[in-house]
Amino acid sequence: MKLASIRRHMISLLVLMWLIPLHEVAFSGADPGIQGIQTLYDQKDYQKVLEELAKLDSNTVGAPDIRRLKIRTLLRLGKPKDALSDYDDLVQLLKRDDQSILQEVALAFVVVLTQDMREQMRGVAYTALKEWQSPDAISFLQDGLNDGSGLVRALAAEGLAKLDRGRRSERFRRALDDQAALVKEAVLKGLGKSGDDSVIGLVEPLLQEPEVRVRVAAAEALCRFGRKQGCALLAQSGKAPNPDERGAAIRALVDLQGAQVFPVLIEASEHKQPSVRGVAAMGLAHVSKPEAVTVLTRLLKDPLPPVRLAAAVSLGQLNGFDARSPLRKAITEDPDASVRAFVIGGLLEQGERFDELSGPISALANTKEPAVRTALARALARASKENRAEAHATVRSLFADTMPRVRIAAIKSMAKLDGVGALQVLKQGLHDEDDAVRATAGGELLHLMPIRE
């Protein structure tokens, strides 16, 4: 067991060294001792580098380039926490952030979890890499296609599907043979958006797959290539009795056709299966018609909380329509606190003044249920520009929550609300005691900082 753990750790470090493009410091004309340390670094004798750096006098070791060398050495040794501590010292010296070094430190906190024994932690890491949407992530995401968990492999495939080079890679296309339907679905969706009609021959056989989501994804991909067969099958699946098939097809149709699928969404909104009603509620956010408000208002009274939650989110997203009236009513009438959180998010997105909602927001922020506080942190990210300052203050308080999942939601919302203005908070998140929180903060930092060429 210990050997397996060591092996996974070493693989992680090797991949880390392979990915990160270094901006190495050339110590030309420097003290021979410094040049010798640089030589040790070039020879990848990282432990010896640290030993030699420890022998230097305080003035020498405090120089910015020497500090950068030490930080990178610690990263190569798989010690991102120690590297972060030294990075903080570098910032104090420079009186500013070093974007290149910070990017490497942030990435290290993500990468270290890609080889974690816990599926959930690997999921956090690959979610961060997926959302980074950088060519630098491709090698990691390709490595994730070999993970033992189908869910993790699907996250890796989704990440590759977001990148042109990822979609065109041979390893991505070979993942069509994966045993997990989620992986095949992600690959098919990516291939459909590749614009490369040479993949049609790879897609067509999957119309015969036993898994309905795979068949629907194949039909969607073919429809994107203008194949009438794919479009016809997609329309047929949009009325299928199987709720999984129907829901998957409706999502695809909304993505392809937008408001044109309004009649399909109306019918789906009355389906006996709540999953189909939920898909209809989400799809109606893309229909800029007064009738959409009417249907969503009805779904806001659905018997099941997930459907009501989806309706609240969609009402907030509707452009050109004042949907505040049904949302205001739901704040006082809905029995589910998580739904009320997203009702608040919808109202803030629609432009309702934050101070009008301060009472319900405060009550939810102080509830004992972590799931509700998490929902509130996520929902506040939807605040309109006029409400962002007040929403920021509440989300900032949730960043200090005792539960990691609440802090994770707060970190993501801070990044959405503040953009690059959230940099200092995200750096603070790298110091968190929880692995998943640190990786999430690292991922958000990567997403906000400029992608290196």
N, C-alpha and C positions, 0 to 999 in steps of 0.2 A: 504493500500500500504506500509506504514511504517512498520507494523507488519510483512508483508511478507518479506520485506528486512532484518529485524532483524533476522527472522527465517532462511533465507538463510545464513546469516553471521554466526549464531551459528552452523548451520550444517557444514559449512566449517571449523570452528575451531575444532569441535568435530572430524571430519575426520582427520584433521591435527594432533591432539593429538594422535589419534589412530595409524597413520602410522609411525611417526618418531620414530625410535629406539633410545632411549636416552642413553647416556653414563654419567649417573648421577654421581655427585661428592659426595663422602661420607665425610662429615666433621667430621671425628672421631678425638677426642681429641681437637676439636676447641672450641672457646668461646661459652658458653651456648647461647648467643644471636644469633650467627650464626647457631647453631644447631636448634634453635627455628624457624629461617627463613626457614631452610631446611624442617622442619616439616610442615610448612605452605605450602611450595611448593608441598610436597608429598600429602598434603590434597587438592591440587588444588585451594587453596585460593590465586590466583595469584595477585589480586589487593593488598591484604594485604602484600604480599611479597615485592612488589614495595614500599609500605609505610614504611616497616621496613628497607629495604635497604637504603632508603633516610635518615634514622636516623644514619647510620653508619658514622664513621669518614673517611676522605679521604684516609688514608692509607689502611684501611680495605676494603673499597668498591673498591679500585683500584687493589686488588689482582686478579690474573687471574681467579681463580675458582669462585670468587664472581662475576666477570664480566660475566663469562659464565652463571652463574645462572640467572643473570639479563637478558641477551640476550634471554635465553630460556623462561623466564617468559614473556617477551614482545611478543615473538612468540605465546605463548599460549593465550595471550590476543588479538591476531590478529593485532599486530602492527609491521609488518615487516620493515617499514621505520625507526622506532625508534630503532629496534633491529639492523639494519644495521649501524646506527650511533654509537651504542655502540660496534659493531663488529669492526668498523674502529679504535676505541680507543684501543681495545684489540690487534689488529695487530700492532699498534704503540708501545704498551708495549712489545709484544713478539718479535718484529722485523721479524715476519713471519706470514703466514696465518695459521689459525687453520682449517684444511680441514673439520673436522667433523662439526664444528659450521657453517662454510661457506656453507656447503651442506644443512644444515637445513634452513639457511636464504634464500638461493637460492630457495629451494623448497617452502618456504612460499610465495614468490612473484608469483609463479605459481599457487599454491593451492587457493589463495585468489580469483583468477579469475574464478575458476570452478563453483562458485555460482553467478557470475555476471549476472545482468539482460540482458546485451547485448550479443546476440548470437555470435557476432564477437569476443568478449573478451573471452568467454568460448571456442571458437574454438582455439584461441591462446593458452590457457592453456592446452587443451587436445592435441594439436599438440606437445607442449613441453613434455608432459607426454609420448606421443607415441614415440617420438624420443629418450627419455631417455633410453628406452629398459632395464629397471631395474625391478626385482621382487618387489621392493618397490613401484612401480607404479600400481601394479595390483589392489589393493583395490580402488584406485582413478578411474582407468579405468572402473572397474565394476560399480562404482557409476555413471559414465558417461553414461552407458547404459540406465539409467532412465531419461536422459535429455529430455526436451520437444522438442528439435530440432533434426530432423533426421540427419542433417549434423554432429552435435556434437556427436550423438550416433555412427555414422559411424567412426568418428575419434577415439572414445573410442574402438570400435570393432577392428579397424586396429592396435591399440596399443596392445591389448590383443593377436591378431593374431601373433605378433612378438615374443611372449614369450611362452615357452613350457607350463609353469604352467597356463598361461592365456588361451591358446588353449584348455587345458584340463579341465578348470573350467566349472561347470554346468551353471553358469550364462551366460557365453559366448555362450554355445551351445543353451541355451533357446532363445538367440537373433535371432535364425533362424525364430522365429515367429514374429519378428519385422515387422511393417507395411512398413518401408522404404526399398526400394530395395538396396540402398547403404549399409545399415547395413547387410542385408542378404548376399550381395556379399562379404563384408569383412569377415564375419564369415565363409562362404564357402571356401574362399581362405585360411583362417587359418586352417580350418579342413583338407583341402587337404594336408597341410604341417605338420600335426600333427604326421603322421606315425601310427595313431591308426585306424585300419580298422574297429573297432566296430562302427565308425560313418557313415559307408556306408549306413546303413539303414536310417539315418537322411538325408543324402544327396540326395538319389535317387528320393524321391517324388518331389524335387524341379526342376527336369528336366521338369516338367509340368507347372512351374510358367509362368504367363503371361508376366512378365518383362524379356526382352531378356537378360539383363546383369546378372540376377539371374540364368537363364537357362545355360548361358555360364559358369558362375562360378561353377555351379554344375557339368557340364561336365568336366571342368578342374580338379576339385577335384577328380572325379571318375577316370579320366585318370591318375592322380598321383598314384592312388591305383592300377593301372594296369588293370582297367576295359575297355575292348575293346569298349563297348557301349559309354563310355564317350569320348574316343579318337576319335571315328568315328563322334560323334555329334560335337565335337570341330572342326574337319577338315571340316565338312559340314558348320558350322557357319562361318568359315574363308572365305567362298565364298558366304555368304548370301547377298541378295539384300538390306536388312536393314543395313544402315551404322553403327548404334549403335551396332548391333549384330556382324557385321563383324569386327569392330574395337576392340571390347572386345575380340573376339576369336583370332584375330591376336596377340594381346598383350600376351594372354595366350600361344599361340603356340610358340612365340619367347622365352618366359620364360622357356618353357618345352624343346624345340628342338633347339634353337639357330639358327645357320647358315643353318640348314636343311630346314628352311621355306623360303629360299631365293626366290624360284619361286612364292610363295604366296605374298611376299613383292613386287616383281617386278610388279605383276598384280595390287596390291593395290596402288602402286605408280602412276598408271594411272587412278585411279577411279575418277568419276565425283564429288564425295563428298570430300570436303577439309579435313574433319575429318579423313577419311580413308587414304588419302594421308599423313596426319600428322602422323598417327600411323605407316605407312610404313616407313616414314623418321626416326622415333625414333627407329624402329626395325632394320633398316639397320646398326645402330651402332654396332650391335652384329654379323655382317657378315664380316669377314676378307677376302674379295675378291676384286680384282681390279674393278670388275663390280659394287660393292657397291659404290665406289667413283663416277663412271659414273652416276649412278642413282641419287645419292645425289646432284651431280653437276646440274643435270636437275631440281631437286626439289628446288634447291637454287634460281631458277628463277620462281618459282610458283607464280601465281597471288596474292595469299593470304599470308600476313605476318606470321601467325602462322606456316604455312607449311615451309616457308623459315627459320624461326627461328629453327624449329626442325631439318631441314637439316643441318644448321650451327653447332648446338650442336653435331649432330652425326658425322659430318666430323671431328670435333675436337677429338672425342672419338675413332675414328678408329685407331687401333694399327697396326703398320707395313707398313703403307702407308703414303706417303707425300701428304696430302690433302690441302696444303697451297695455291696452285695456284688458285683454284676457290674461296677460301675464300678471298684472296687478292683482287680479282676482285670485289667481293661483297661489300667490304668496300667503294669503290668509286662509285659503281653503285646502290646499294640498297637504295630506297627512304625512308625506314622506319628506324628511329633512334634506336628503340629497337632491331630490327633485326641486325643492325650494331654492337650493343653492344655485342650480342652473337656471331657474326662473329669474333669480337676481342677475345672473350673468346675461341673460337675454335682455332684461330691462336696461342694464348698463350699456349693452351694445346698441340698443335702440335710442340711447341718449337720455334716459331717465337720470335725474340728478342723484349723485351718490348720497347726499345728506337725506334725501327722501327715503333711502333704504338703510340708513345707518343702524336702525334698531334691529331689523332682521339679520343684517350682516353680523353685528356684534353677537347676537344670540347664537348664530351658527358657528362663529369663530371660537366661542367658549363652550360649545357642547362637549360632552365627554366621549362622543363617538368619533374615533379617528377617521372612519370612512366619510363622515359628514364634513369634517375639517378638510380632508383631502378634496372632496367635491367642491367645496367653497374656494380653495386655492386654485383649482383648475378653472372654475367658472369665472373668477375675477379677471383672468387673462383676457376675457372677451370685452372688457370695458372699452367704451369709445374714447377718443382722444381727450375729450373734456373731462372724463372721469378717471384718467389714468393715475394722476397724482394721488388721489384718495385711495384708489384700488391698490396702488403700490404700497401704501402705508400698512394696509391690512395684510397683504401678502408677505410683506417684510416681517410682520409679527409672526406669521405662520412658519416662516423660515427658521424660527427658534423653537418650533414645536418639539415635543419629546419623542414623537413617532417618526421613524425614517421616511415612511411613505408620504407623510404630510410635507416633510421638508423637500422631498423629491418633487412633489407637485408644485410647491412654492418656488423652487429653483426654476422649473420650466416656465412658470407664469412670469417670474421676474424677467427672464430673458425675452419673453414675448412683449411684455409691457414696456421695458426700458431699452431693449436692443443693446447696443454697445455700452450704454449707461449702466448696465448690470454687471460690468466687468469685475468691479471690486467685490460685489456680493458673491459672484461665482467663484472668485479666488478664495473667498472665505469658505465656500462649500468644499473646496479641495482639502481643507483642514478638518472636515467632519469626521466623526468617529466611525461612521458606517460606510462600508465598501460601496454599496449601491449609490449612496448620496454623493460620494466623491466621484464616482464614475459618471454620474449624471451631470454634476457640475463641470467635469472635464469635457464631456460631450457638448454641453451648451457653450463652453468657451470656444471649442473648435468651430462650432457652427457660427459663432458671432465674429470670429477673427477672420481676416482676409485669407483666402486659400492661396497657398504658395504655388508659384509657377514652377 
